[in-house]
Amino acid sequence: MAGLIKREDIDEVRQRTDIKEVVDGYVTLKGAGLGTYKGLCPFHDERSPSFTVRPQVGRYHCFGCGEDGDVIAFVQKQDHTSFHEAVEKLAARIGYELRYEDGGTGPNREEVGKRQRLLDAHKIADEFFRAQLLTPGAAEGRNFLFGRGFDRAASEQFGVGYAPQGWDALLKHLRGRGFTDQELKLTGMFSEGNRGIYDRFRGRLIWPIRDIAGDTIGFGARRLYEDDQGPKYLNTPETTLYKKSQVLYGIDLAKRSIAKDRQIVVVEGYTDVMACHLAGIPTAVATCGTAFGTEHIKIARRLLSDDGTGGEVIFTFDGDAAGQKAALRAFEEDQRFTAQTYVAVEPTGADPCDLRQSRGDAAVRDLIATRRPLFEFAIKATLRRHNLDTVEGRVAALRESAPVVAQIRDAAIRPEYARELAGWLGISVEDVSRAVGVAMKRAAAGGPAAPGTPSGAGTAAQLGYAQPGSAQAGGPGVAAGPTSGAVPSYQRPDPRDPVASMERQALEVALQEPALLGGGIWERFSGARFITPAFLAIHDAMRASGPELIGDPARWVSQVMEEVPEPLRPLVSELSVVPLPASTAEGVQKYGKGILTALFELQITRVKADKMSQLQRLDPGSERERIQQLQRELMLLEMERRALRSDA
């Protein structure tokens, strides 16, 4: 059928694409053993990294929520695209020209996914706005930027553009590039009146808002002219692409510095982001017309590798009442981080852009350097709402601020701030400590569950395959998949069972280092007898896949995934990415050979036990010939076992 990508091209794209490079665009990965990388899962909220990538086999697997797949599946899930679109996106990334069935040349406009069409429209609009900033009509916009300390190079670095004052400049441009009005309505770049659609952004400076992968998904526009009756800042409305609760301006530019420095600075506006980056704070981002919320935190935590081993989240707020309110909202979300949270407020209330303009780059760096713990700011902001000159005011302030102190995660710091609070209120340390203790008990008794518990944490356990070493791993078996009908049910292998443990290790080696099965090893491995039902089914899938692909780990794993019963695919994915206990290539080879040798030796031991059992049941008087035959076979098996050990 025309438009379908040839299967061999799909396989080629999958093989040529480095899954680590793709995942790196969304998740901060760290080495976790030879050829294995881990990071915080992009598919669920977690505190400790359980998302594992194994480039050699071209797969990822999350031991927390059970999400798994190859590089195509990752792009599908992360970018919300179809399989077809994901393959085309990856092919474009590596410069591979796809072929289509029946001589097709690829999907036409109707076949292209709506999301890709929206991305294309935004990319073209982005280029249009940037070009317009250089025209004579954009003088007011250039003056605005220059007046705030941003030269042409800065504008180009951040992609700043200009929307002409007419009603249809962008509309005509995109129509000329083949977009229909129906498509353009979905972009959020146009408004609709009695005479049809017209440009939403007119006579304004434009900032492109990009996702973490660098695709433009919306725009922010700043008013320039006095006769513009619209709001000072006008953003793209909610669209299929643009969800303001999930967007951070500047994240595409800041992501690598955030991951490297383990710091994220949250500012309030586009020009503040520009000022911070230009002043030497490349970790700055901003929300887009909304408070810093749960979805923003997920993005930040993934980039920070927020696993309890450090990291900083620094909020900058104006010193006015609105800024204090924003800081308190941020403190409400503080428990979602294991990183330390801070607030940086300039005493005069100047934001980073104003600060850089009036006092230079060093002043912006000093602002961030003199940050204070967010909980300290929250306590003082709470106290400012009360009249501390009266007994009633001090008691009310204690009642409101004690829960704030109780929320301080560091148990070593909490008593110190209880003492600080006592001094600020003029109340005894004992009374303040007692109030904090009561607040902690109330939170423990009636508050929410422990923060950071991933909503999908039960998924892997429900499937029956918990992360090795996790609390679930030693629990009772749980059926995986349907328990009736044509699809079989598999109990979770018990990690305490030495035989199951040996079989698991052998399958890990066979999936991740299939080259070790070459030569005569394949016949011995394929003839091995597995006992654990789940592992037996996977071994059967390997036998069905045959030895032809063992020289290509990625294709080998993909073929095994196709052959194995569907309920066991998450387990195959897990086995193919779990780190092997070796830190060098030589170590992996030695470990793999050792495990396979132990498996084969176990097989010989089982056969010997069977033959010994037969031998004991024979009658020496009437079955002498059979006894002698079994004794010869036992001797050969022992010789085979010794040969195995000497070769290991």
N, C-alpha and C positions, 0 to 999 in steps of 0.2 A: 504494500500500500504506500502511495506517495507520501512523503513526509516522515516516514519512520526511519530512524537512524540505523544503519547497518550494525549488526551485533558485534562484528569484529572491531568496528570503530569504537563502540562503547567500551569493549574490553581494552582497547589501546589507550583510550583516554584514562580509564581507571588505572592502568599500569603506569602510564607516564606521569601522572599527577602525584606529587609528593603530599600525602595526607597531612603530614606535620606542618608544612608551609600553609596549607589551607586552614587548618584548625588554629594555627598561630594567629590568624587574623581576628579570631574571636576569643581565644582562651590563652592565658599565660601558661605555657607548658614548661615543666622542669624535668630534668633527667631523673629517672627512677630505675636505674639499672641499665645494662647494655642494650641499646636500641629501643628503650621503653621510656615514655614520657607521661607525666601526670599533671593534672590541673583541676581547678574547680569546674564542675559540670555546667555547661551552658543550658542544660535542659531542666535542671531543678536547683533549688537553693540548698547549698550545703556549706558546712564549716570546715571540713577536712577534704582535701582533694581525693576523689575516687574515680575521676574521669581519666581513662588510660588510653594512650595512642601507641600503636605498634607499627611504625612505618614499613618495616620489612614485610609484614603480611597485609599492609594497606587497610587496617581496620582500627576502630575505636570501640571501647566498651566502658560504660559507667557501672561500677560495682555498687553504686548507691541506688540508682533508679532503674537500672537495667537497659537503658538506651544503648543501642549498638548498631554498627553498620560499617559500610565502606565510605570512601570520600564522596561518592555521589549521594548517598543517603544523608550524609552530614550536611551537604549544601541544601538538599531538599528541605530538611527539617529546620535548619538555621535561617535560611532565606525564604522559606515558605514558597518554594517553587515546585513545579511538577518534575518528574523524572527527566522528561524531555528537555526542559529548560535548564536543569542542573547539568546535564551532559553538555549542552551547548555552551553554558557559562564556563565550565572547566576546559572545554576544547579551545575556547577563545583565550583563556588564561595561558595555555601552553602553546598557542599558535598552531593547533592541529585542525586541518580542514576535514570536516565530517562529510561522509557520503550517505545518501539516502536511498531507500529501496525504490525499485522501479524507475531509476533515473531521476528521482525527485531532487530538488535543489534546496530542500529545507522548508520549513513551515512558512506559509504566506501570512498576511496580516491577521486574518481570522484565526489562524492556528497558533499564533504566538500568544503566550499567556498574558493576561491583563497586567500582571505585575511588571513584566519586562517592558511592556509598552509604556507603562507609567514611568519606569526608570529611564527609558530612552527620552521621554518628553522632558523629564527633569534635567537630564544631562544637557540636552539641547538648549533648554531655557537658561541653565547655568552659564553656558558659553555665551548666549545672547546678552545676558545682563552684564557679564564681565566686559564684553566688547563695547557695550553702551557707555560704560564708565569713562571711556577714553574719548567720547564724542563731545563737541562743544556744548550740547544741551545738558551735560552732566556736571557743569562747572560748580553748581551749588553743592553737589555731592562730594566732589573732590575737595572743595574748600572746607566742608565739614570734617572730612578725614584729616586734612592737613592741620586744621585747627586743634585737633586732638592728638597730634603727634604721630600720625600715620602717613608715611610717604607711599609712593607708588609701589615700591618693593613689598611693603607690609600689606597693601591692598591685594597684591597678586598672591602673596603667601596664603592669605585667608580666603581668596576667591571673591572678594567684595565686588559687587556690581551695582548697576543703576537701572531702575525701571523708568522708561520715558513717560512723560506726562500725558501722552495720548491715551485713548481708550482701547486701542486694539493693536498696538505695536507687536506685543508678544503673540497675540492671537493670530495675526497675519503670518508671523514667522513660523509658527508651529503648523498652521494649516498648509503653508508652503512646503513643509517637510513631510506631509502626508498624513497628518493626524486629523481624525474626524472630530466634530464638535462633541459627540457623545463621549469619545475618549478623553477629550480635554476637560469635560465637566468633572471627571473622576480625579483629576490631578490636584484640585484645590487651588489652582493658580488663576481661576476665573470665577467671576460672579455672574449671575443670570438676571436679566431684566425682561421687560416686555418685548424688546427687539432681539432677544437672544443673549449670548454670553459676551462678556467683555473682560478686559484685564483687571484682576483683583489688585495688583500692585501698580501704582501709577505715581510718578514723580517722587520716588523713594530710593534710599540706599538699600541694597539687597545683600543679605548674608546667606550663603547656601548652608543648609543644615544637612549634614551627612550622617549615615549610620556608621557603625564601627568598621565596616568593610570599605568605607570610602565612597559609597554610592550616595548621590544627592537624592534626598527623599522629601525635602520641603524647603521653605525659605522664610527668613525673618526680614521684615522691611521697616525702616526707620523714616518717620515723617521729616521732610525738609522745608516745606513751604508753608507760610502762615495761612494761606487760603485752603489748606488741606484740613477738612473738618473731621478726619478720621482719627483713630487713636495714635498715640506717639509711636508705639510699636505694633505692627500688624503681622501675625504669623499665618502660615498655612493652617487651614482648619484640619480637623481629624479626617484622614483618608485611609485607604488600604495600606499605604506606605507609612504615613506619618501619624504616630501615636505619641503625643507630647509627654505622656507619662513614661515612655520608654526611650526617650531621645535625650542625648546630652550634646550640646553644641561643642564642637572642638574635639570630640572623642576620637575621631579619625586621625587627628594630628598628635594627640596626647597619649594614645594607648601604649606606645612602646616605652615612652618615658615613665608612665605610670607603673608599668610592669617592672622596668629596670630600677627605678628609685623607690618603688613600693610606697608611693605617695600620690594622692589625688587632691587637688585644690578645687573647691566648688565655689564659683563666683556667680554674680547675678546677671551679667549681660554680655552681649557679643563683644563690645569694645573692651570690657574687663578681661575677657579671655585673650584678646589680641595684646593688650597691655602686659599681661602676665607673661605670655610666651616671649614677647619681645624684650622683656626685662630679665629673662633668664629663669622663668618658672614655667617650664614646658608641660607641666602636669595639670594645667588649669582647664576646666570645662565649665559649662553653664547649663542650667535647665532652661527650657523654652516656654516661658509663660505659665509655669506651674511650680509647685513646691518639690523639693528633692524627696522622692517617695520610694516605695518598696521596689519598683521595677528599676529605678536608677541605682538603688543599692545593689541589686543583683549584678548589674553591669560592673559597678565599681569593685565589688568583691571578687569577681572572676579575674579582673585585670590585676588586682592587688595580690592575688593568691592569698586571700584572707583566711589563713588557716591557723591563726593563733601564734604565729612566729614573728610578728612585727607588722609594720605598715602604719601609715598615717592617713587620716581623712581630715582635711582642713576646710572649714567653711568660712567664707568671708561675707559679712553682712554689714549693711549700713548701721550706723549707731542710733538710728531713730527707732520709734516704737514698732514700725513694721519690721525692721531688721531684728529687733529683739524677739518679736513674735515668730519670725522665721527660724531663729536660732532654737527657740523652745520646741518648735515642730521637729527640727532636726534631732534634738535631744530625745524626743519620743521614739525615734527610730534607731537611736544609738545602740541598743541591745542587739540589733541585727548584725553589727560588726564585731569582729574580734580585734580588728585594728584599733589603735587609739584614735579618738576623735578630738578635734581641736576647733577653736574659733579664732579668727583674726579680725579684729575690729579697730579701725583707725580712730583715735580719739576725736578728731574733728569731724568724723563721719564721711570722709572722702572715700570713694571707691577706688579700685586699682587704676582705672583709666585716669581719673582726676589726679590721683597721687603721682602717677608717672608724668603727667603733663605739667604739674606744678613743681615737683621736686625730683624728678628723674627716676631712672631704672632702679637705683639703689634703694629708694624709698619703698618700692614695691617688694623688693627682696626682704627688706627689714620688716615689713608688715607681716609677711609669712613667717619669718624667723622668730618674731615675738608672739607667736600664737599662744593661746591659753587653753587648758583643757576645757572641753565643751561643758562638762558637768559644773565646773567652777562658774562659767558664764551663766549657766542655767540657774544656779543657786542665787547668784547676785541679782539676776533679772527678776527672780521670784521675790527676793527681799525688797526690791525697789517698788513693788506694788503695795507695800504696807507702810504705815506710819510707825516707825520703830521707836518713836519718842513716847509711846504709850504702852502700858502693860498689855492691853487688848491687841494692839498692833503686833507686838513681839510674839505673843502667843499664837496669833493667826499666822504670822510668818513662819514660826516653827512648825505649825501643823501642815503648812503647804510645802515647806522646803525639806522636811525630814524625808518624805518619799523620794525626793530628788537625790539626796545623799544615799539613800538605801539602794538606788539603782546603780551606784558606782560599782563596776564589775571587779575592780582590783581590790581584794580584801585588805591588802596592806595599806592602801591609800584611804579607804573609807573612814577609819577612826581618826585620821589626821584632819579630814574635812569636817568630821563631827566636832572636833575641837575648834577648827576655824569658825564654823557656824556658831558655836557657843560664844566665841569672842565677838562676832559681828552682832549677835542678838543681845549680848549681856545676860545670858542665861547660863546656868551651871553646865559643865561638860556632862555630868551624870544625867541631867534632865534631857539634854539633846541626844545623848547616846541611847537613852531609854526610848525616846520618840522614834529614833532611827530603827531600833530593834523591833518596835511594834510595827512600823511600816514594812520592814522586811518580812515579818511573820504574815502580815496581811497579804502581801504580794505572793508569798509561797502558798498560802492557803486558798486564795481565791483568784489569783492571777492566771495569765495564760500559761501554756506549757513552755518548757525551756526554749528560749529563742534559738533560731537557727536550725530547728529540727526540720529536715527537708520533707516537704509534703509528699514526695514520692518515695520515701525511704522504704516503705513496705513492699515496693514492687518486686525487687529482686528476691526478697524472701518468699513472696507469694509464688514466684516462679519456682522457688525451691533451690536457688543458687545464690547463697550469700557470699559476700566478699571474704576471702580467706583471712582468718584471724578475727573476724567480726563476731559479735555476740551471738548472731543467728547461726553461725557456721556449725556450732556444736549441738543445735537443737534437734528436735525430732523431725523426721522426714515430712515433707509437704508435697502433695501431688502437684505436678507441673502440667498445665494444659488440661483439657477436658478429661473427665474420669469415665466417660461412657462413649459409645459410638465407635467410629472407625479409627479415631485418633487415640493412640495408646497413652497411658498415664505413666509418669516416671517419678519415683521417689527421689528426693535429694540424697545424693551419696553422703554417707556419714564420714566426715573427715577423720574421725577417731579410728576408723577401720583401716588397719595397715594395708590390706589388699586394695581397698578403694583408693587409698592415698597413693599407692604405687601405680595403679592404673591411671589415675589422674595425671601424675607426673609424666608418665609415658606419653599420654595424649598431648600434653602441653608441648613436649619436645617434638613430637611428630607433626604437630600443626605449625609450630614456629620455626623449626629447623628441619624441614622435610628432606633436605639433601642428605641427612644422616641415614635415611632409609634406602639410599642408593646401593647398587650392587646386589649381593646376596642377602642383604639385611631386609629388603622388602619382603621376600618370601617368608623369612622367619617372623617378621612383624605381622604380616597379613594372616599368618597361620596361628598367631597367638590366641589364647582363649581368655576372653574377658568375662568376668563374673558379674560385676556391678551392672544392673540393667541399663542405666543411662549411658555408662561408658561403653557397654557392649554395643548399643545402638550407634554410637559415634564411631566406634571401630568398624562396624559394618558399613557405615557411610564412607569411611576411608577406603575400605576394600573395594566398594562399588566405584569409587572415583578412579582407582587404578594408579599405577606408578608413573604415568606419563607426565604429570604436572609437578612432580616433587622437586624439580629444578626451579620452579617459579612459586615462591611461597604465597604470594597474593592470589594467584589464580588457583593454587591448590586449596587454600582456605575457602575461596568462593565456591569451588566445586563441591567440597565437603558440605558446605552450608546448603547447597541445593539438594544433596542426597539425604541429609539427615532429617528425621521427623521434625516438623515445625516447632513443637514445644521445646525441643532441645537446641534450637538455634541460638538463644541467648547464652547457653552454656558453652557452645562451640566458640562463640564470640569471646566469651570470658577466657577460655583456655588459650585462645590465640593471641591474647594481649597481656596476660598476667606476667609480670617480670620473672625471668628465670634467675636463679641465685648465682649469678656469675657477673663479673665486672669487665671481662675482656673477651675477645672473640675466641681466644684459645681456651679460656675458662668455660665458655658456653659449649664448645665442642667436647671438652672433657666431661662436663656435667651431662650433656646429652648422651654421649656414648655410655657413661656409667649407668644412667637411668635405663637405657635400652638393654644393657647387659643384665641389670638386675631383673628387668621384666622377663627376659629370656630364661634367666636362671630360675625364676619363679615358675615358669612354664615347665622346665625340666623337672623341678622338684615335684610339681603336681603329677606329672606323668609317672615319675618314679614311685610316688605314693600309691598311684592306681595299680601299678604293676606289683608292688610289694603286697598290696591287699589281695591281688589275684593269687600271688605266690603262696600266701598263708592259707588260702582256701583249697589249694590243690592237695591231692592224696599222693604222698611220696611213693607209695607202692604201685599204683596204677597209672600215674600221670608223670612219670619220670622225664619223658621227652619234653613235655610242655614246661616242666620246671626248669630244665636245662636251657630251653629257648628264652624263658623270661630272665634267667640269670645272665645270659649273654646280652640281652637287651638292656638290662640294668647296668651292666658293665660299660656298654657303649654310651649310655646316657651319662654316666659318671665321667667318662672320658670327654664327652661333649661339654659337660659343665666345667671341667678343669680347663679345657681349651678356651672357653668363653672368658674365664677369669684371667688367663694368661694374655689374651688379646686386649683386655680392657685397659 
